[in-house]
Amino acid sequence: MAKSVNRRQFLLGKAAAETHIVSCVAYVQPEMAEAISQAITRTGLAEVPRSDGLGKLVVLIEAPTSAAILDVMDAVRALDGVLALHIAYQHSELATDLQEPHE
């Protein structure tokens, strides 16, 4: 269950930390797919768990803010050989909730 943050906490910068998780599909030049996948992974900014070998990569990004997610997406888009990058799924949750044990 999400914990509420009152207006005063938010304005004083005491809002609880969040974790944002995004999965994207990157369309890349097929002959550059492996190099692009390695470049993304090497940065440590994202993971590439799947590739179809035809120029589509699944890119997973985890960051503390939506702005940081967009920065990573811009960095991936700027790589040579990346034709497009589209969000497939986005989720945010309080970081403390992700650390709680599940029943």
C-alpha positions in Angstrom: 0.0 0.0 0.0 1.4 3.4 -0.9 2.2 5.8 1.9 0.8 9.3 1.6 3.0 12.4 1.7 1.4 15.6 2.9 1.8 18.9 1.2 4.4 20.2 3.8 6.6 17.1 3.4 6.5 17.5 -0.4 7.3 21.2 -0.4 10.2 20.7 2.1 11.6 18.0 -0.1 10.9 15.2 2.3 8.7 13.2 0.0 9.5 9.5 0.0 12.0 8.3 -2.6 10.4 6.6 -5.6 11.7 4.0 -8.0 10.7 4.2 -11.7 10.8 1.2 -13.9 10.4 1.4 -17.7 10.6 -1.1 -20.5 11.1 0.1 -24.0 11.5 -1.3 -27.5 14.4 0.0 -29.4 14.4 -0.2 -33.2 18.0 -0.3 -34.4 19.9 -1.1 -37.6 20.0 -4.9 -37.6 23.7 -5.0 -38.4 24.5 -2.8 -35.4 22.1 -4.5 -32.9 24.8 -6.3 -31.0 27.1 -3.3 -30.7 24.2 -1.1 -29.6 23.1 -3.7 -27.0 26.7 -3.8 -25.6 26.9 0.0 -25.5 23.7 0.3 -23.6 24.8 -2.4 -21.1 28.3 -0.9 -20.7 26.9 2.4 -19.6 25.1 0.8 -16.6 22.1 3.0 -17.3 19.9 0.2 -18.7 19.7 -3.5 -19.4 19.0 -5.3 -22.7 17.5 -8.6 -21.7 16.2 -9.5 -25.2 16.9 -9.0 -28.9 15.2 -10.5 -31.8 18.3 -10.4 -34.1 16.3 -8.3 -36.6 16.8 -4.9 -35.1 14.5 -4.9 -32.1 15.8 -4.7 -28.5 14.0 -4.7 -25.2 15.5 -2.1 -23.0 14.9 -2.0 -19.2 15.5 1.2 -17.3 15.3 1.8 -13.5 15.8 5.2 -12.1 14.8 7.4 -9.1 12.8 9.9 -11.1 10.8 10.2 -14.3 13.3 12.9 -15.4 16.2 10.4 -15.0 14.2 7.9 -17.1 13.9 10.5 -19.9 17.6 11.3 -19.7 18.5 7.6 -20.2 16.0 7.3 -23.1 17.6 10.4 -24.7 21.1 8.8 -24.3 19.9 5.6 -25.9 18.3 7.5 -28.8 21.5 9.3 -29.4 23.5 6.1 -30.0 24.6 5.6 -33.6 22.3 3.1 -35.3 19.2 3.6 -33.0 16.3 4.4 -35.2 13.6 4.8 -32.6 12.9 4.1 -28.9 9.3 3.6 -27.6 8.0 3.0 -24.1 6.1 -0.2 -23.7 5.5 -0.1 -19.9 6.1 2.3 -17.1 5.7 1.8 -13.3 6.6 3.9 -10.3 6.5 2.9 -6.7 7.8 4.1 -3.3 11.3 2.7 -2.9 10.4 1.5 0.6 7.5 -0.5 -0.8 9.8 -2.4 -3.1 11.9 -3.5 -0.1 9.0 -4.8 2.0 8.6 -8.6 2.0 5.7 -10.0 0.0 3.3 -12.5 1.4 
